[in-house]
């Protein structure tokens, strides 16, 4: 789980300041206030990690990537290439990383790592034509820090930095190191030049694992289909438009995967859990995926609106079902330890269904060890979350809610203080519009109509 995020000079953000994240983190605010940029920063890092180009510092995007941010000058704050892009992450590991002592025989543990901190500064060189390069990066845990930094001002040669541990150089000339791998990795020469730092590759794998377990679902989901084709593949998630929601559900069925819905409750298949929530949300009465004939790869999704209604194809019911289906599937399909980035999951849902999203997310973070970071405009979602905090369905310290706004041409965040009763004690002005102002204006208009025009 990501515990803290901070970045500087990215899009409309001069400096986010330290953003403490929780199992359920909500981002609210007006349009163009910087909410989406927080998700885009994480997605850019993810697609860079998954890129096959080891020399490209940042994969800022193309026609097939998750996000396309243009060039480095496009994404830097105010397009000022004299500013470095700075990113800091602090996250808990899924399981302890036990690093063996390379200078001892046997299984002697040198470090046991439960939490990692990563920081990087990326320079744009001051000209749009020159690709960005890493100024320095570091990993920290306990009292130890390891990383790389530019060596002097001339050329792109680097040196290994270490605090709390003494790397031992191999005999020979102290050659400088080449550039890092992407924005975060130690080149192979580090293990070649130093005798006792081979474990650094294990540390790097933890960062890569974090972003490989990060999944994203965008605001515009695919239209439903009359026929879905599934050849037995097992997708890693539901796709950025939810296009793989049905194949993912079929893959879970084939693997015999079960979901624990909580303490002293029977395990369920993904399909049953999905049907349960769709019914609770008031969208449908029943849900099933059926194969069309034997020995075929074609499937159809059948639903019924009420107990008395016949089953129909998903294409023959309201659009909202196809929009919420990927959200629910994603929450229960991804592996435990994942980070879900959801952008406006409430789109095309009626108010009651929007409120039920809060219950789904609470169930997931409480029972599946999955972190959810959601960008939303839904007051109904927030109000239900406040209610569940008051009802002790989720502790207030397991949520982190932020309001984003533009101030002096830069994005700013304000963390909402939510107490144990679900009350927000620092409610921002015009959070969801001027509700009181609307009521006053409506009352004045009603009184004027009742009394008639003043002569």
PLY file of the C-alpha trace (Angstrom):
ply
format ascii 1.0
element vertex 455
property float x
property float y
property float z
element edge 454
property int vertex1
property int vertex2
end_header
0.00 0.00 0.00
1.23 3.48 -0.86
1.45 5.39 2.41
2.65 8.75 1.15
3.09 10.49 -2.19
4.72 13.80 -3.00
5.73 15.34 -6.28
6.90 18.71 -7.54
6.70 20.50 -10.88
4.19 18.16 -12.54
1.50 19.74 -14.70
-0.49 22.21 -12.54
1.27 21.11 -9.33
4.19 23.18 -8.10
4.39 21.02 -4.98
1.73 18.68 -3.65
3.30 18.58 -0.22
3.24 15.19 1.52
-0.05 13.44 0.68
-0.79 10.78 3.28
-2.71 8.02 1.52
-4.97 5.45 3.17
-6.53 2.14 2.13
-9.45 4.19 0.77
-8.34 7.56 -0.59
-10.74 10.01 -2.24
-9.84 12.96 -4.46
-12.51 15.63 -4.86
-12.58 19.13 -6.31
-13.64 21.28 -9.21
-12.83 20.56 -12.84
-9.20 21.21 -13.87
-8.11 21.41 -10.23
-5.38 18.77 -10.56
-7.19 15.66 -9.31
-6.57 13.66 -12.46
-2.92 14.71 -12.53
-2.30 12.76 -9.32
-3.52 9.59 -11.03
-1.65 10.46 -14.23
1.64 10.78 -12.37
1.25 7.26 -10.97
0.19 5.91 -14.36
3.20 7.48 -16.06
5.47 5.73 -13.57
3.60 2.46 -14.12
3.93 2.53 -17.90
7.61 3.43 -17.56
8.20 0.42 -15.32
6.40 -1.82 -17.83
8.20 -0.35 -20.85
10.77 -2.55 -22.61
13.06 0.44 -23.22
15.57 0.41 -20.35
17.22 3.65 -21.47
14.11 5.83 -21.59
13.88 7.69 -18.28
10.13 8.31 -18.53
7.55 6.82 -20.85
5.33 9.90 -21.14
2.92 8.18 -23.51
1.91 7.30 -27.04
-1.19 6.14 -28.91
-1.39 2.81 -27.08
-0.23 3.76 -23.57
-2.46 4.25 -20.54
-1.81 7.99 -20.53
-0.25 10.26 -23.13
1.27 13.36 -21.56
3.22 14.52 -24.59
6.83 15.58 -24.15
8.66 16.28 -20.92
8.18 20.01 -21.49
4.41 19.42 -21.78
4.18 17.82 -18.36
6.57 20.03 -16.41
5.03 22.82 -14.34
4.47 25.93 -16.48
6.63 24.22 -19.16
9.66 25.53 -17.27
12.47 23.13 -18.16
14.74 24.67 -15.56
12.61 22.90 -12.94
13.33 19.26 -12.13
10.48 16.81 -11.78
10.63 15.41 -8.24
8.74 12.37 -7.01
8.70 10.72 -3.60
6.94 7.48 -2.61
6.59 5.66 0.68
4.94 2.24 0.66
4.46 -0.89 2.74
5.74 -4.15 1.31
3.29 -7.04 0.88
5.65 -9.28 2.83
8.97 -8.61 4.58
12.02 -8.44 2.32
14.85 -10.32 4.01
18.20 -9.37 2.53
20.98 -11.86 3.13
24.44 -10.70 4.12
26.57 -11.11 0.96
29.73 -11.39 3.07
28.48 -14.21 5.27
27.84 -17.83 4.42
24.46 -19.33 5.15
21.21 -17.46 5.63
22.39 -14.59 7.81
19.93 -11.70 7.45
21.58 -8.34 6.83
18.38 -6.26 6.60
14.69 -6.97 7.04
12.61 -4.45 5.12
8.90 -3.82 5.69
8.63 -0.32 4.26
10.46 1.46 1.45
10.91 5.09 0.53
11.88 6.14 -2.97
12.86 9.59 -4.24
13.95 10.77 -7.67
14.81 14.05 -9.39
14.57 14.18 -13.17
16.05 17.06 -15.13
14.77 18.27 -18.47
18.12 19.73 -19.57
16.59 23.13 -20.23
15.80 22.41 -23.90
12.85 20.53 -25.43
15.13 18.65 -27.85
17.23 16.97 -25.14
15.63 13.95 -23.43
15.29 14.14 -19.64
17.86 12.46 -17.42
18.04 11.38 -13.80
19.81 13.81 -11.52
19.63 11.41 -8.57
17.45 8.72 -7.02
17.48 6.81 -3.74
15.82 4.02 -1.78
15.62 4.27 2.00
14.68 1.77 4.69
15.54 1.88 8.38
18.86 3.72 8.71
20.04 2.76 5.23
19.92 4.70 1.97
21.13 3.51 -1.44
20.98 5.33 -4.73
22.78 7.03 -7.59
23.69 10.64 -8.30
25.37 12.59 -11.06
29.10 12.80 -10.59
30.19 16.43 -11.00
28.90 18.79 -13.67
30.43 17.38 -16.85
29.02 14.43 -18.76
26.45 11.87 -17.64
28.55 9.81 -15.26
27.13 8.65 -11.96
28.29 7.45 -8.58
26.77 5.09 -6.07
25.50 6.74 -2.91
25.15 4.81 0.33
24.39 5.76 3.92
24.38 3.30 6.81
26.26 0.65 4.81
29.74 0.54 3.28
29.92 -0.77 -0.30
33.24 -2.47 -1.11
34.78 -1.69 -4.48
36.40 -4.35 -6.57
40.15 -4.02 -7.02
40.98 -1.74 -9.91
40.31 1.71 -11.22
37.23 3.42 -9.69
35.28 3.77 -12.92
32.18 5.99 -12.86
28.80 4.35 -13.34
26.63 4.71 -16.46
23.12 6.18 -16.35
20.44 4.48 -14.25
17.95 2.05 -15.77
14.86 4.16 -16.51
14.22 6.47 -13.53
14.75 3.98 -10.73
17.13 1.11 -11.51
20.78 0.33 -10.81
22.75 -0.64 -13.94
24.52 -4.01 -14.03
27.85 -2.26 -13.50
26.95 -1.58 -9.86
27.24 -5.29 -9.02
30.34 -5.52 -11.20
32.17 -2.63 -9.53
31.14 -3.42 -5.94
31.44 -6.73 -4.10
28.62 -6.53 -1.58
25.63 -4.72 -3.10
24.05 -7.44 -5.23
20.94 -7.22 -3.07
20.03 -3.84 -4.58
18.29 -5.65 -7.43
15.86 -7.10 -4.87
15.02 -3.60 -3.66
14.35 -2.44 -7.23
12.04 -5.42 -7.78
9.84 -4.17 -4.94
9.21 -0.87 -6.72
8.52 -2.69 -9.99
6.12 -5.03 -8.22
4.23 -2.10 -6.72
3.53 -0.57 -10.12
2.84 -3.88 -11.85
0.11 -4.41 -9.23
-1.31 -0.95 -9.94
-4.45 -1.09 -12.09
-6.46 1.73 -13.65
-10.06 2.09 -14.80
-10.94 5.26 -16.67
-14.16 7.29 -16.61
-15.41 6.21 -20.05
-16.11 2.48 -20.12
-16.85 0.38 -23.21
-20.37 -0.23 -24.45
-21.75 -3.71 -23.65
-21.64 -6.47 -26.29
-24.18 -9.07 -27.31
-21.45 -11.69 -27.59
-18.13 -11.88 -25.74
-15.31 -14.07 -27.01
-13.01 -15.70 -24.46
-10.24 -18.12 -25.44
-9.10 -19.03 -21.93
-6.66 -16.19 -21.30
-6.24 -14.65 -17.85
-6.02 -10.83 -18.04
-4.14 -8.96 -15.33
-7.03 -6.52 -14.86
-10.23 -5.39 -16.58
-8.57 -2.95 -18.99
-8.58 0.84 -18.81
-12.05 0.97 -20.43
-13.39 -2.13 -18.70
-13.25 -4.07 -21.96
-11.86 -7.16 -20.19
-14.41 -7.32 -17.36
-16.27 -10.34 -18.77
-13.09 -12.26 -19.76
-11.69 -11.56 -16.28
-14.85 -12.96 -14.69
-14.65 -16.08 -16.85
-10.96 -16.49 -15.99
-11.80 -16.32 -12.28
-14.47 -18.98 -12.82
-12.06 -21.27 -14.66
-9.40 -20.89 -11.95
-11.92 -21.65 -9.22
-11.15 -18.43 -7.39
-13.13 -17.56 -4.29
-13.54 -14.30 -2.41
-13.80 -13.93 1.34
-16.55 -11.39 2.07
-15.51 -10.98 5.71
-15.21 -12.61 9.11
-17.54 -15.60 9.67
-19.05 -15.26 6.19
-18.99 -17.92 3.50
-16.62 -17.53 0.59
-18.16 -16.62 -2.74
-17.20 -16.82 -6.38
-16.54 -13.55 -8.15
-19.79 -13.97 -10.12
-21.86 -14.40 -6.98
-20.22 -11.42 -5.32
-20.81 -9.39 -8.45
-24.47 -10.41 -8.63
-24.90 -9.58 -4.93
-23.68 -6.00 -5.33
-25.59 -5.35 -8.55
-28.76 -6.41 -6.74
-27.95 -4.31 -3.67
-27.40 -1.29 -5.90
-30.90 -1.72 -7.31
-29.64 -2.20 -10.86
-30.71 -5.81 -11.57
-32.20 -8.85 -9.85
-29.97 -11.56 -11.34
-26.77 -11.85 -13.38
-25.10 -14.73 -15.22
-22.60 -15.43 -17.99
-23.47 -18.37 -20.23
-21.61 -20.13 -22.99
-23.32 -20.15 -26.39
-23.24 -23.81 -27.36
-20.66 -26.44 -26.53
-17.04 -26.23 -27.66
-17.40 -22.56 -28.56
-15.54 -19.50 -27.30
-18.60 -17.24 -27.34
-20.46 -16.12 -24.23
-23.42 -13.88 -23.46
-24.24 -11.89 -20.33
-27.84 -12.39 -19.17
-29.64 -10.28 -16.57
-33.15 -9.83 -15.23
-34.48 -6.58 -13.85
-36.98 -8.14 -11.40
-37.88 -11.59 -10.08
-40.77 -11.84 -12.52
-38.90 -10.42 -15.51
-37.35 -12.73 -18.13
-33.61 -12.85 -18.69
-32.34 -10.49 -21.38
-28.95 -9.62 -22.80
-26.89 -6.95 -21.05
-27.24 -4.81 -24.18
-31.01 -4.65 -23.64
-30.95 -2.95 -20.23
-29.86 0.47 -19.05
-26.41 1.83 -19.83
-25.52 2.13 -16.14
-25.06 -1.63 -15.70
-22.32 -1.86 -18.31
-20.59 1.11 -16.70
-20.55 -0.20 -13.13
-19.82 -3.83 -14.06
-16.07 -3.24 -14.69
-15.77 -1.30 -11.41
-17.09 -4.18 -9.31
-15.22 -6.88 -11.25
-11.96 -4.96 -10.95
-12.33 -4.61 -7.17
-12.63 -8.37 -6.67
-10.51 -9.65 -9.54
-7.11 -8.01 -8.96
-4.66 -9.82 -6.72
-4.33 -8.84 -3.08
-1.78 -6.10 -2.48
-2.91 -4.22 -5.59
-3.46 -0.47 -5.90
-6.61 0.51 -7.82
-6.87 3.89 -9.51
-10.50 4.70 -10.33
-11.55 7.80 -12.23
-15.18 8.89 -11.74
-16.65 5.41 -11.19
-20.03 7.04 -10.54
-20.59 8.13 -14.16
-24.00 7.09 -15.59
-25.18 5.77 -12.22
-28.27 7.01 -10.41
-27.73 8.55 -6.93
-28.55 5.39 -4.94
-26.10 3.31 -6.95
-23.44 6.01 -6.52
-23.87 5.74 -2.76
-23.47 1.95 -2.87
-20.03 2.38 -4.43
-18.81 3.46 -0.99
-20.01 0.15 0.48
-18.25 -1.84 -2.23
-14.97 0.01 -1.70
-15.21 -0.39 2.08
-15.78 -4.14 1.67
-12.76 -4.43 -0.62
-10.27 -2.48 1.51
-11.44 -4.22 4.69
-11.31 -7.78 3.38
-8.96 -7.95 0.38
-5.83 -5.95 1.29
-6.40 -3.77 -1.78
-5.85 0.00 -1.81
-8.33 2.17 -3.72
-7.55 5.71 -4.86
-10.67 7.20 -6.40
-11.29 10.51 -8.13
-14.93 11.46 -7.78
-17.48 14.25 -8.12
-20.22 12.32 -6.32
-21.76 13.83 -3.21
-23.83 10.65 -2.77
-20.67 8.54 -2.61
-19.11 10.85 -0.02
-22.25 11.05 2.13
-22.52 7.25 2.27
-18.85 7.01 3.22
-19.41 9.51 6.05
-22.38 7.48 7.26
-20.40 4.22 7.26
-17.62 5.86 9.27
-20.22 6.90 11.86
-21.61 3.34 11.84
-18.07 1.96 12.41
-18.06 0.02 9.14
-14.66 1.60 8.47
-12.38 3.58 10.75
-11.87 7.22 9.85
-8.09 6.74 9.87
-8.43 4.13 7.10
-9.71 6.86 4.79
-7.97 9.93 3.38
-10.09 12.53 1.60
-8.63 15.49 -0.27
-10.17 18.57 -1.85
-8.21 19.97 -4.81
-8.43 23.55 -6.02
-6.49 26.12 -8.03
-4.87 28.90 -6.04
-2.49 31.46 -7.56
-2.38 29.48 -10.81
-1.22 26.28 -9.07
-3.04 23.24 -7.73
-3.43 22.90 -3.98
-4.85 20.18 -1.75
-6.66 20.38 1.54
-7.12 17.21 3.53
-10.63 16.89 4.89
-10.71 16.27 8.63
-13.19 13.44 9.16
-13.88 12.54 12.79
-15.10 9.20 14.16
-18.70 10.34 13.71
-18.21 10.89 9.99
-18.36 14.67 10.28
-16.10 16.78 8.08
-14.91 19.56 10.36
-13.25 21.70 7.67
-15.80 21.53 4.87
-14.41 23.61 1.96
-16.44 26.48 0.58
-18.59 25.46 -2.40
-17.41 21.85 -2.12
-20.46 20.55 -3.97
-21.83 23.92 -5.02
-23.45 26.58 -2.85
-26.21 24.46 -1.29
-27.21 27.07 1.29
-27.19 29.83 -1.32
-29.48 27.78 -3.56
-31.93 27.21 -0.68
-32.00 30.90 0.22
-32.57 31.95 -3.40
-35.31 29.33 -3.80
-37.06 30.51 -0.61
-36.91 34.15 -1.69
-38.34 33.26 -5.10
-41.18 31.25 -3.52
-42.04 34.10 -1.16
-42.09 36.57 -4.03
-44.48 34.37 -6.03
-46.77 34.03 -3.02
-46.93 37.74 -2.24
-46.95 38.92 -5.84
-44.85 41.67 -7.37
-44.24 44.76 -5.32
-46.00 47.81 -6.90
0 1
1 2
2 3
3 4
4 5
5 6
6 7
7 8
8 9
9 10
10 11
11 12
12 13
13 14
14 15
15 16
16 17
17 18
18 19
19 20
20 21
21 22
22 23
23 24
24 25
25 26
26 27
27 28
28 29
29 30
30 31
31 32
32 33
33 34
34 35
35 36
36 37
37 38
38 39
39 40
40 41
41 42
42 43
43 44
44 45
45 46
46 47
47 48
48 49
49 50
50 51
51 52
52 53
53 54
54 55
55 56
56 57
57 58
58 59
59 60
60 61
61 62
62 63
63 64
64 65
65 66
66 67
67 68
68 69
69 70
70 71
71 72
72 73
73 74
74 75
75 76
76 77
77 78
78 79
79 80
80 81
81 82
82 83
83 84
84 85
85 86
86 87
87 88
88 89
89 90
90 91
91 92
92 93
93 94
94 95
95 96
96 97
97 98
98 99
99 100
100 101
101 102
102 103
103 104
104 105
105 106
106 107
107 108
108 109
109 110
110 111
111 112
112 113
113 114
114 115
115 116
116 117
117 118
118 119
119 120
120 121
121 122
122 123
123 124
124 125
125 126
126 127
127 128
128 129
129 130
130 131
131 132
132 133
133 134
134 135
135 136
136 137
137 138
138 139
139 140
140 141
141 142
142 143
143 144
144 145
145 146
146 147
147 148
148 149
149 150
150 151
151 152
152 153
153 154
154 155
155 156
156 157
157 158
158 159
159 160
160 161
161 162
162 163
163 164
164 165
165 166
166 167
167 168
168 169
169 170
170 171
171 172
172 173
173 174
174 175
175 176
176 177
177 178
178 179
179 180
180 181
181 182
182 183
183 184
184 185
185 186
186 187
187 188
188 189
189 190
190 191
191 192
192 193
193 194
194 195
195 196
196 197
197 198
198 199
199 200
200 201
201 202
202 203
203 204
204 205
205 206
206 207
207 208
208 209
209 210
210 211
211 212
212 213
213 214
214 215
215 216
216 217
217 218
218 219
219 220
220 221
221 222
222 223
223 224
224 225
225 226
226 227
227 228
228 229
229 230
230 231
231 232
232 233
233 234
234 235
235 236
236 237
237 238
238 239
239 240
240 241
241 242
242 243
243 244
244 245
245 246
246 247
247 248
248 249
249 250
250 251
251 252
252 253
253 254
254 255
255 256
256 257
257 258
258 259
259 260
260 261
261 262
262 263
263 264
264 265
265 266
266 267
267 268
268 269
269 270
270 271
271 272
272 273
273 274
274 275
275 276
276 277
277 278
278 279
279 280
280 281
281 282
282 283
283 284
284 285
285 286
286 287
287 288
288 289
289 290
290 291
291 292
292 293
293 294
294 295
295 296
296 297
297 298
298 299
299 300
300 301
301 302
302 303
303 304
304 305
305 306
306 307
307 308
308 309
309 310
310 311
311 312
312 313
313 314
314 315
315 316
316 317
317 318
318 319
319 320
320 321
321 322
322 323
323 324
324 325
325 326
326 327
327 328
328 329
329 330
330 331
331 332
332 333
333 334
334 335
335 336
336 337
337 338
338 339
339 340
340 341
341 342
342 343
343 344
344 345
345 346
346 347
347 348
348 349
349 350
350 351
351 352
352 353
353 354
354 355
355 356
356 357
357 358
358 359
359 360
360 361
361 362
362 363
363 364
364 365
365 366
366 367
367 368
368 369
369 370
370 371
371 372
372 373
373 374
374 375
375 376
376 377
377 378
378 379
379 380
380 381
381 382
382 383
383 384
384 385
385 386
386 387
387 388
388 389
389 390
390 391
391 392
392 393
393 394
394 395
395 396
396 397
397 398
398 399
399 400
400 401
401 402
402 403
403 404
404 405
405 406
406 407
407 408
408 409
409 410
410 411
411 412
412 413
413 414
414 415
415 416
416 417
417 418
418 419
419 420
420 421
421 422
422 423
423 424
424 425
425 426
426 427
427 428
428 429
429 430
430 431
431 432
432 433
433 434
434 435
435 436
436 437
437 438
438 439
439 440
440 441
441 442
442 443
443 444
444 445
445 446
446 447
447 448
448 449
449 450
450 451
451 452
452 453
453 454
